[in-house]
Amino acid sequence: MKKTISDFLNLHTGEEDPKLVVENVTQNVSFRGANLWILACAILIASVGLNVNSTAVIIGAMLISPLMGPIVGAGFALATYNFSLLKKSIKNLLIATAVSLTVSVLYFYLSPFKEVQSELLARNRTQYL
């Protein structure tokens, strides 16, 4: 009975191979090809959601966005003192930010909907003390 409880509480049971974890995190950091297009589409969908005042569309855009790769990579790099991975993660996060800003600026510039909705106002309202 004691062995069963210790096996149940053992944190190493079901543990992944550390080399595979590092490889998986490193692969998901990069923004190339399909990831850039998925990010651009997610930003476009989020912009439409902001423009038509739809919280569900904004949340849906967050779910398909591939931004977690560089964020997880940066956190993993900090936890494991892997500064080359941290540099790569920050670089790719900056690339993702630039792509996101470019797509959203283009969308709002070209969009026929010029009236500001409450969803957009709620996300950029400044709080005064």
ABEGO torsion letter per residue (X at the ends): XAAAAAAAABAABGBBBAAAAAAAAAAAABBBEAAAAAAAAAAAAAAAAAAAGBAAAAAAAAAABAAAAAAAAAAAAAAAGBAAAAAAAAAAAAAAAAAAAAAAAAAAAABABABBBAAAAAAABBBBX
